[in-house]
Amino acid sequence: MSGLVLKNVNKIYPGGQQSVKDFSLEIRDREFLILVGPAGCGKSALLRMIGGLDEISSGSLFIDGKDMTDADPKDRNIAMLFKNSVLYPGMTVEDNLSFALRMGKMAQEEIDRRIREISGYLKLSDILDKKPEELTGEETYRALLGRAMMRRPGILLLDSTIADLEESLQKVMRKEFKDIHKKMDMTVIYVTDNQETALALGTRMVVMNEGSICQDGTPEELAAHPANCFVGGVVGRSPMNFFLMKVFSEGGRIGLQGASGRMLVPEAVGAVLENNGYVGKEVITGVRAEDVCLSRASEDGQDGHFSARFQSMTGDGTMLRFQAEDADGICQAEGRTDFRENEKIYLFVDAEKIYLFDKDTEKNIL
Ligand SMILES: Nc1ncnc2c1ncn2[C@@H]1O[C@H](COP(=O)(O)OP(=O)(O)OP(=O)(O)O)[C@@H](O)[C@H]1O
Protein backbone atom coordinates (compact mmCIF):
# COMPACT_ATOMS: atom_id res chain seq x y z
CA MET A 1 0.00 0.00 0.00
CA SER A 2 1.47 3.33 -1.03
CA GLY A 3 -1.20 5.94 -1.46
CA LEU A 4 -0.15 9.51 -1.09
CA VAL A 5 -1.95 12.65 0.07
CA LEU A 6 -0.65 16.21 -0.25
CA LYS A 7 -2.55 18.80 1.77
CA ASN A 8 -2.10 22.53 1.12
CA VAL A 9 1.59 22.08 0.38
CA ASN A 10 3.69 25.22 -0.20
CA LYS A 11 7.34 25.71 -1.05
CA ILE A 12 8.82 29.10 -0.28
CA TYR A 13 12.59 29.67 -0.58
CA PRO A 14 14.61 31.86 1.77
CA GLY A 15 14.57 34.71 -0.79
CA GLY A 16 10.75 34.65 -0.67
CA GLN A 17 10.26 32.98 -4.08
CA GLN A 18 7.39 30.47 -4.06
CA SER A 19 7.48 27.48 -6.41
CA VAL A 20 4.55 25.40 -5.09
CA LYS A 21 1.32 27.06 -3.96
CA ASP A 22 -1.36 25.50 -1.79
CA PHE A 23 -1.05 22.18 -3.61
CA SER A 24 -3.53 19.48 -2.57
CA LEU A 25 -3.75 16.11 -4.29
CA GLU A 26 -4.67 12.53 -3.46
CA ILE A 27 -2.89 9.74 -5.34
CA ARG A 28 -4.25 6.23 -4.91
CA ASP A 29 -2.14 3.20 -4.17
CA ARG A 30 -0.66 1.80 -7.43
CA GLU A 31 -1.90 4.73 -9.46
CA PHE A 32 0.19 6.02 -12.37
CA LEU A 33 -0.10 9.78 -12.28
CA ILE A 34 1.37 12.13 -14.84
CA LEU A 35 2.13 15.66 -13.74
CA VAL A 36 2.38 17.97 -16.74
CA GLY A 37 3.40 21.60 -16.76
CA PRO A 38 5.76 24.06 -18.41
CA ALA A 39 9.36 24.58 -17.34
CA GLY A 40 9.61 26.35 -14.02
CA CYS A 41 6.05 25.63 -12.86
CA GLY A 42 7.23 23.80 -9.74
CA LYS A 43 7.08 20.14 -10.79
CA SER A 44 10.56 19.24 -9.58
CA ALA A 45 10.09 21.26 -6.40
CA LEU A 46 7.00 19.20 -5.64
CA LEU A 47 8.76 15.88 -6.32
CA ARG A 48 11.71 16.90 -4.17
CA MET A 49 9.37 17.62 -1.27
CA ILE A 50 7.56 14.30 -1.72
CA GLY A 51 10.89 12.49 -1.78
CA GLY A 52 12.13 14.37 1.28
CA LEU A 53 15.05 16.05 -0.51
CA ASP A 54 13.57 19.48 0.23
CA GLU A 55 11.59 20.59 3.23
CA ILE A 56 7.88 21.29 2.89
CA SER A 57 7.51 24.97 3.87
CA SER A 58 3.91 24.49 5.00
CA GLY A 59 1.20 21.89 4.52
CA SER A 60 1.43 18.14 4.97
CA LEU A 61 2.30 14.91 3.22
CA PHE A 62 0.72 11.58 4.12
CA ILE A 63 1.93 8.23 2.83
CA ASP A 64 -0.41 5.31 3.52
CA GLY A 65 -2.28 7.49 5.94
CA LYS A 66 0.83 8.29 7.99
CA ASP A 67 2.06 11.86 8.35
CA MET A 68 5.41 11.89 6.55
CA THR A 69 5.77 15.67 6.23
CA ASP A 70 9.06 15.72 8.10
CA ALA A 71 10.09 12.07 7.74
CA ASP A 72 13.60 11.13 6.73
CA PRO A 73 13.83 10.30 2.97
CA LYS A 74 14.90 6.72 3.72
CA ASP A 75 11.74 6.12 5.76
CA ARG A 76 9.39 7.15 2.97
CA ASN A 77 9.71 4.02 0.82
CA ILE A 78 10.20 6.24 -2.22
CA ALA A 79 12.66 5.92 -5.10
CA MET A 80 13.45 8.81 -7.40
CA LEU A 81 14.84 9.12 -10.87
CA PHE A 82 15.77 12.65 -11.80
CA LYS A 83 16.75 14.32 -15.05
CA ASN A 84 20.38 14.39 -14.02
CA SER A 85 20.54 10.90 -12.50
CA VAL A 86 23.65 9.01 -13.62
CA LEU A 87 24.91 5.46 -13.20
CA TYR A 88 27.86 5.01 -10.84
CA PRO A 89 30.91 5.28 -13.09
CA GLY A 90 33.34 2.39 -13.21
CA MET A 91 30.69 -0.10 -12.05
CA THR A 92 28.89 -2.60 -14.24
CA VAL A 93 25.14 -2.41 -14.62
CA GLU A 94 24.83 -5.35 -12.22
CA ASP A 95 26.91 -3.55 -9.60
CA ASN A 96 24.86 -0.42 -10.11
CA LEU A 97 21.73 -2.42 -9.45
CA SER A 98 23.04 -4.14 -6.36
CA PHE A 99 25.22 -1.43 -4.78
CA ALA A 100 22.72 0.19 -2.40
CA LEU A 101 21.31 -3.16 -1.28
CA ARG A 102 24.78 -4.57 -0.62
CA MET A 103 25.58 -1.45 1.42
CA GLY A 104 22.37 -2.11 3.35
CA LYS A 105 23.60 -5.67 4.01
CA MET A 106 20.79 -7.42 2.19
CA ALA A 107 21.39 -11.16 1.68
CA GLN A 108 23.14 -11.83 -1.65
CA GLU A 109 20.52 -14.42 -2.53
CA GLU A 110 17.73 -11.86 -2.31
CA ILE A 111 19.79 -9.31 -4.27
CA ASP A 112 20.36 -11.89 -7.02
CA ARG A 113 16.67 -12.72 -7.09
CA ARG A 114 15.76 -9.05 -7.53
CA ILE A 115 18.38 -8.56 -10.23
CA ARG A 116 16.91 -11.48 -12.16
CA GLU A 117 13.40 -10.17 -11.77
CA ILE A 118 14.16 -6.57 -12.72
CA SER A 119 16.49 -7.58 -15.56
CA GLY A 120 13.57 -9.54 -16.95
CA TYR A 121 11.15 -6.65 -16.73
CA LEU A 122 13.58 -4.10 -18.11
CA LYS A 123 15.51 -6.27 -20.58
CA LEU A 124 18.81 -5.77 -18.78
CA SER A 125 20.06 -9.38 -18.87
CA ASP A 126 22.38 -8.82 -21.84
CA ILE A 127 23.94 -5.66 -20.47
CA LEU A 128 24.52 -6.63 -16.84
CA ASP A 129 28.29 -6.86 -17.45
CA LYS A 130 28.55 -3.58 -19.30
CA LYS A 131 29.93 -0.36 -17.87
CA PRO A 132 28.02 2.95 -18.17
CA GLU A 133 30.20 4.25 -21.00
CA GLU A 134 29.36 1.19 -23.12
CA LEU A 135 25.61 1.74 -22.94
CA THR A 136 23.28 3.42 -25.41
CA GLY A 137 20.90 6.13 -24.18
CA GLU A 138 18.06 3.65 -23.95
CA GLU A 139 20.14 1.07 -22.09
CA THR A 140 21.32 3.73 -19.64
CA TYR A 141 17.76 4.70 -19.02
CA ARG A 142 16.67 1.11 -18.43
CA ALA A 143 19.57 0.58 -16.04
CA LEU A 144 18.73 3.76 -14.10
CA LEU A 145 15.13 2.68 -13.85
CA GLY A 146 16.21 -0.79 -12.71
CA ARG A 147 18.47 0.65 -10.05
CA ALA A 148 15.62 2.80 -8.73
CA MET A 149 13.34 -0.23 -8.59
CA MET A 150 15.76 -2.59 -6.81
CA ARG A 151 14.67 -1.40 -3.38
CA ARG A 152 11.07 -2.24 -4.31
CA PRO A 153 9.83 1.24 -3.50
CA GLY A 154 6.14 1.72 -2.84
CA ILE A 155 6.34 4.98 -4.75
CA LEU A 156 8.51 5.80 -7.77
CA LEU A 157 9.08 9.43 -8.70
CA LEU A 158 10.22 10.03 -12.27
CA ASP A 159 11.25 13.53 -13.26
CA SER A 160 11.19 14.21 -17.03
CA THR A 161 13.52 11.28 -17.40
CA ILE A 162 12.80 10.21 -20.95
CA ALA A 163 12.69 13.73 -22.31
CA ASP A 164 16.26 13.49 -23.52
CA LEU A 165 15.82 10.24 -25.42
CA GLU A 166 15.13 10.33 -29.15
CA GLU A 167 11.47 10.52 -30.08
CA SER A 168 11.34 6.92 -31.37
CA LEU A 169 12.83 5.61 -28.13
CA GLN A 170 10.47 7.71 -26.10
CA LYS A 171 7.59 5.90 -27.77
CA VAL A 172 9.05 2.50 -26.89
CA MET A 173 9.74 3.52 -23.32
CA ARG A 174 6.25 4.93 -22.82
CA LYS A 175 4.77 1.60 -23.82
CA GLU A 176 7.17 -0.23 -21.57
CA PHE A 177 6.29 2.00 -18.66
CA LYS A 178 2.74 0.85 -18.90
CA ASP A 179 3.79 -2.81 -18.85
CA ILE A 180 6.32 -2.37 -16.07
CA HIS A 181 3.86 -0.47 -13.94
CA LYS A 182 1.36 -3.29 -14.29
CA LYS A 183 3.90 -5.88 -13.18
CA MET A 184 5.48 -3.95 -10.33
CA ASP A 185 3.34 -3.07 -7.35
CA MET A 186 4.09 0.63 -7.35
CA THR A 187 2.54 4.05 -7.24
CA VAL A 188 4.22 6.16 -9.93
CA ILE A 189 4.36 9.92 -10.26
CA TYR A 190 5.77 10.85 -13.61
CA VAL A 191 6.66 14.47 -14.21
CA THR A 192 6.98 15.87 -17.69
CA ASP A 193 6.60 19.07 -19.67
CA ASN A 194 5.40 16.95 -22.57
CA GLN A 195 1.75 15.90 -22.73
CA GLU A 196 2.56 13.17 -25.30
CA THR A 197 3.50 10.78 -22.52
CA ALA A 198 0.20 11.28 -20.75
CA LEU A 199 -1.75 10.87 -23.97
CA ALA A 200 0.20 7.73 -24.83
CA LEU A 201 -0.30 6.18 -21.41
CA GLY A 202 -3.91 7.32 -21.11
CA THR A 203 -3.59 7.51 -17.38
CA ARG A 204 -4.59 10.18 -14.86
CA MET A 205 -3.10 13.54 -15.60
CA VAL A 206 -2.66 16.63 -13.47
CA VAL A 207 -1.86 19.88 -15.25
CA MET A 208 0.16 22.31 -13.19
CA ASN A 209 1.03 25.96 -13.77
CA GLU A 210 2.76 28.53 -11.58
CA GLY A 211 2.91 26.17 -8.62
CA SER A 212 -0.79 25.21 -8.58
CA ILE A 213 -3.07 22.57 -10.06
CA CYS A 214 -5.03 23.78 -13.10
CA GLN A 215 -6.95 20.56 -13.74
CA ASP A 216 -7.01 16.89 -12.85
CA GLY A 217 -8.50 14.08 -14.98
CA THR A 218 -7.82 11.69 -17.83
CA PRO A 219 -6.13 13.20 -20.90
CA GLU A 220 -9.37 12.67 -22.82
CA GLU A 221 -11.40 14.54 -20.21
CA LEU A 222 -8.94 17.41 -20.12
CA ALA A 223 -8.75 17.64 -23.92
CA ALA A 224 -12.55 17.53 -24.29
CA HIS A 225 -13.28 19.99 -21.53
CA PRO A 226 -10.26 22.09 -20.56
CA ALA A 227 -10.95 24.16 -17.46
CA ASN A 228 -9.23 27.19 -18.95
CA CYS A 229 -7.18 28.48 -21.89
CA PHE A 230 -3.95 27.23 -20.33
CA VAL A 231 -5.11 23.60 -20.15
CA GLY A 232 -6.61 23.90 -23.64
CA GLY A 233 -3.22 25.02 -24.91
CA VAL A 234 -1.34 22.24 -23.10
CA VAL A 235 -3.53 19.14 -23.55
CA GLY A 236 -4.91 17.74 -26.79
CA ARG A 237 -3.89 15.87 -29.90
CA SER A 238 -3.24 19.07 -31.83
CA PRO A 239 -2.42 22.63 -30.80
CA MET A 240 -5.27 24.97 -29.92
CA ASN A 241 -5.61 28.30 -31.74
CA PHE A 242 -7.10 31.21 -29.82
CA PHE A 243 -9.07 34.05 -31.44
CA LEU A 244 -10.88 36.95 -29.86
CA MET A 245 -14.46 37.06 -31.23
CA LYS A 246 -17.56 39.10 -30.42
CA VAL A 247 -20.80 37.30 -29.60
CA PHE A 248 -23.74 38.54 -31.71
CA SER A 249 -27.42 37.72 -31.87
CA GLU A 250 -29.14 37.76 -35.27
CA GLY A 251 -32.54 36.44 -36.29
CA GLY A 252 -32.83 34.36 -33.14
CA ARG A 253 -29.40 32.74 -33.62
CA ILE A 254 -26.18 33.39 -31.74
CA GLY A 255 -22.87 33.69 -33.53
CA LEU A 256 -19.28 34.82 -33.23
CA GLN A 257 -17.78 37.66 -35.23
CA GLY A 258 -14.02 37.72 -35.67
CA ALA A 259 -11.77 40.11 -37.55
CA SER A 260 -11.57 37.79 -40.58
CA GLY A 261 -14.89 35.99 -40.60
CA ARG A 262 -17.94 34.92 -38.63
CA MET A 263 -19.85 31.79 -37.71
CA LEU A 264 -23.12 30.81 -36.12
CA VAL A 265 -22.75 28.50 -33.13
CA PRO A 266 -24.88 25.42 -32.33
CA GLU A 267 -28.09 26.29 -30.51
CA ALA A 268 -27.02 24.76 -27.21
CA VAL A 269 -23.81 26.80 -27.24
CA GLY A 270 -25.76 29.91 -28.18
CA ALA A 271 -28.11 29.35 -25.25
CA VAL A 272 -25.16 29.16 -22.81
CA LEU A 273 -23.70 32.38 -24.22
CA GLU A 274 -27.03 34.18 -24.14
CA ASN A 275 -28.01 32.99 -20.67
CA ASN A 276 -24.67 34.05 -19.25
CA GLY A 277 -24.83 37.55 -20.67
CA TYR A 278 -22.13 37.19 -23.32
CA VAL A 279 -24.09 38.71 -26.23
CA GLY A 280 -22.28 41.86 -27.33
CA LYS A 281 -19.13 40.86 -25.45
CA GLU A 282 -15.84 39.39 -26.63
CA VAL A 283 -14.91 35.80 -25.82
CA ILE A 284 -11.79 33.77 -26.50
CA THR A 285 -12.56 31.12 -29.11
CA GLY A 286 -10.35 28.04 -29.03
CA VAL A 287 -10.06 25.90 -32.16
CA ARG A 288 -7.77 22.91 -32.46
CA ALA A 289 -5.53 22.74 -35.51
CA GLU A 290 -7.22 19.46 -36.50
CA ASP A 291 -10.61 21.22 -36.55
CA VAL A 292 -9.61 24.00 -38.95
CA CYS A 293 -9.71 22.90 -42.58
CA LEU A 294 -8.55 24.60 -45.72
CA SER A 295 -11.71 25.85 -47.35
CA ARG A 296 -12.57 25.90 -51.01
CA ALA A 297 -14.58 29.07 -50.53
CA SER A 298 -13.29 31.87 -52.70
CA GLU A 299 -15.33 34.64 -51.17
CA ASP A 300 -15.09 36.22 -47.78
CA GLY A 301 -18.11 36.48 -45.55
CA GLN A 302 -19.51 32.94 -45.73
CA ASP A 303 -20.52 31.50 -42.41
CA GLY A 304 -17.70 29.56 -40.77
CA HIS A 305 -15.17 30.67 -43.40
CA PHE A 306 -12.27 32.85 -42.41
CA SER A 307 -9.69 34.52 -44.58
CA ALA A 308 -6.02 34.34 -43.64
CA ARG A 309 -2.57 34.52 -45.16
CA PHE A 310 -0.28 31.54 -45.53
CA GLN A 311 2.93 31.80 -43.53
CA SER A 312 4.82 28.50 -43.53
CA MET A 313 4.51 24.73 -43.32
CA THR A 314 5.30 22.86 -40.11
CA GLY A 315 8.41 20.68 -40.22
CA ASP A 316 6.51 17.46 -40.96
CA GLY A 317 4.38 19.12 -43.67
CA THR A 318 1.05 18.05 -42.12
CA MET A 319 0.06 21.49 -40.80
CA LEU A 320 0.42 25.02 -42.00
CA ARG A 321 0.85 28.25 -40.11
CA PHE A 322 -1.33 31.17 -41.07
CA GLN A 323 -1.80 34.78 -40.13
CA ALA A 324 -5.41 35.87 -39.64
CA GLU A 325 -6.34 39.54 -39.19
CA ASP A 326 -5.83 39.48 -35.46
CA ALA A 327 -3.85 36.35 -34.64
CA ASP A 328 -1.50 33.67 -35.89
CA GLY A 329 -2.74 30.13 -36.12
CA ILE A 330 -2.09 26.60 -37.29
CA CYS A 331 -4.31 24.24 -39.27
CA GLN A 332 -4.31 21.01 -41.26
CA ALA A 333 -2.53 21.21 -44.60
CA GLU A 334 -4.63 18.45 -46.16
CA GLY A 335 -1.89 17.63 -48.59
CA ARG A 336 -1.52 21.19 -49.88
CA THR A 337 2.05 22.38 -49.69
CA ASP A 338 2.15 24.64 -52.72
CA PHE A 339 1.27 27.99 -51.14
CA ARG A 340 3.38 31.09 -51.54
CA GLU A 341 4.31 33.11 -48.50
CA ASN A 342 1.57 35.64 -47.72
CA GLU A 343 -0.85 34.05 -50.20
CA LYS A 344 -4.51 34.48 -49.26
CA ILE A 345 -6.11 31.26 -48.02
CA TYR A 346 -9.56 30.37 -46.72
CA LEU A 347 -10.20 28.37 -43.61
CA PHE A 348 -13.30 26.59 -42.42
CA VAL A 349 -13.92 26.30 -38.71
CA ASP A 350 -16.40 23.67 -37.59
CA ALA A 351 -18.59 25.47 -35.04
CA GLU A 352 -19.42 22.13 -33.37
CA LYS A 353 -15.78 21.77 -32.35
CA ILE A 354 -15.00 25.14 -30.82
CA TYR A 355 -14.11 25.90 -27.20
CA LEU A 356 -15.13 29.18 -25.59
CA PHE A 357 -13.34 30.93 -22.74
CA ASP A 358 -14.16 34.06 -20.78
CA LYS A 359 -11.95 36.93 -21.94
CA ASP A 360 -11.12 38.09 -18.42
CA THR A 361 -10.90 34.89 -16.36
CA GLU A 362 -9.87 32.62 -19.29
CA LYS A 363 -12.17 29.96 -17.78
CA ASN A 364 -14.17 27.60 -19.98
CA ILE A 365 -17.64 28.98 -20.59
CA LEU A 366 -19.25 25.80 -21.89
N1 LIG B 1 16.52 26.67 -4.42
C1 LIG B 1 15.74 27.55 -5.04
N2 LIG B 1 15.71 28.85 -4.69
C2 LIG B 1 14.93 29.75 -5.32
N3 LIG B 1 14.10 29.43 -6.33
C3 LIG B 1 14.07 28.14 -6.72
C4 LIG B 1 14.88 27.13 -6.12
N4 LIG B 1 14.63 25.95 -6.73
C5 LIG B 1 13.71 26.20 -7.67
N5 LIG B 1 13.38 27.51 -7.68
C6 LIG B 1 12.41 28.17 -8.56
O1 LIG B 1 11.16 27.56 -8.38
C7 LIG B 1 10.46 27.50 -9.62
C8 LIG B 1 10.04 26.07 -9.91
O2 LIG B 1 11.21 25.30 -10.22
P1 LIG B 1 11.12 23.76 -10.60
O3 LIG B 1 12.51 23.26 -10.88
O4 LIG B 1 10.34 23.03 -9.59
O5 LIG B 1 10.30 23.82 -11.96
P2 LIG B 1 9.97 22.65 -12.98
O6 LIG B 1 8.52 22.77 -13.26
O7 LIG B 1 10.46 21.36 -12.47
O8 LIG B 1 10.78 23.10 -14.24
P3 LIG B 1 11.69 22.19 -15.23
O9 LIG B 1 10.75 21.38 -16.03
O10 LIG B 1 12.42 23.23 -16.03
O11 LIG B 1 12.59 21.40 -14.33
C9 LIG B 1 11.37 28.07 -10.67
O12 LIG B 1 11.00 29.41 -10.89
C10 LIG B 1 12.73 27.97 -10.03
O13 LIG B 1 13.58 29.00 -10.48
PDBQT file of the ligand as one rigid body, heavy atoms in Angstrom, charges set to zero:
ROOT
HETATM    1  N1  LIG A 401      16.520  26.672  -4.418  1.00  0.00    +0.000 N 
HETATM    2  C1  LIG A 401      15.739  27.546  -5.045  1.00  0.00    +0.000 A 
HETATM    3  N2  LIG A 401      15.713  28.849  -4.694  1.00  0.00    +0.000 NA
HETATM    4  C2  LIG A 401      14.929  29.746  -5.319  1.00  0.00    +0.000 A 
HETATM    5  N3  LIG A 401      14.098  29.432  -6.326  1.00  0.00    +0.000 NA
HETATM    6  C3  LIG A 401      14.071  28.141  -6.724  1.00  0.00    +0.000 A 
HETATM    7  C4  LIG A 401      14.885  27.133  -6.117  1.00  0.00    +0.000 A 
HETATM    8  N4  LIG A 401      14.630  25.949  -6.735  1.00  0.00    +0.000 NA
HETATM    9  C5  LIG A 401      13.709  26.201  -7.671  1.00  0.00    +0.000 A 
HETATM   10  N5  LIG A 401      13.379  27.509  -7.678  1.00  0.00    +0.000 N 
HETATM   11  C6  LIG A 401      12.408  28.169  -8.559  1.00  0.00    +0.000 C 
HETATM   12  O1  LIG A 401      11.156  27.556  -8.385  1.00  0.00    +0.000 OA
HETATM   13  C7  LIG A 401      10.459  27.501  -9.620  1.00  0.00    +0.000 C 
HETATM   14  C8  LIG A 401      10.041  26.070  -9.911  1.00  0.00    +0.000 C 
HETATM   15  O2  LIG A 401      11.206  25.296 -10.222  1.00  0.00    +0.000 OA
HETATM   16  P1  LIG A 401      11.117  23.755 -10.600  1.00  0.00    +0.000 P 
HETATM   17  O3  LIG A 401      12.510  23.264 -10.875  1.00  0.00    +0.000 OA
HETATM   18  O4  LIG A 401      10.335  23.031  -9.593  1.00  0.00    +0.000 OA
HETATM   19  O5  LIG A 401      10.296  23.821 -11.960  1.00  0.00    +0.000 OA
HETATM   20  P2  LIG A 401       9.971  22.653 -12.980  1.00  0.00    +0.000 P 
HETATM   21  O6  LIG A 401       8.516  22.767 -13.257  1.00  0.00    +0.000 OA
HETATM   22  O7  LIG A 401      10.463  21.360 -12.470  1.00  0.00    +0.000 OA
HETATM   23  O8  LIG A 401      10.783  23.102 -14.245  1.00  0.00    +0.000 OA
HETATM   24  P3  LIG A 401      11.692  22.194 -15.230  1.00  0.00    +0.000 P 
HETATM   25  O9  LIG A 401      10.750  21.376 -16.027  1.00  0.00    +0.000 OA
HETATM   26  O10 LIG A 401      12.422  23.229 -16.026  1.00  0.00    +0.000 OA
HETATM   27  O11 LIG A 401      12.585  21.402 -14.334  1.00  0.00    +0.000 OA
HETATM   28  C9  LIG A 401      11.373  28.075 -10.671  1.00  0.00    +0.000 C 
HETATM   29  O12 LIG A 401      10.999  29.411 -10.893  1.00  0.00    +0.000 OA
HETATM   30  C10 LIG A 401      12.733  27.965 -10.030  1.00  0.00    +0.000 C 
HETATM   31  O13 LIG A 401      13.579  29.000 -10.482  1.00  0.00    +0.000 OA
ENDROOT
TORSDOF 0
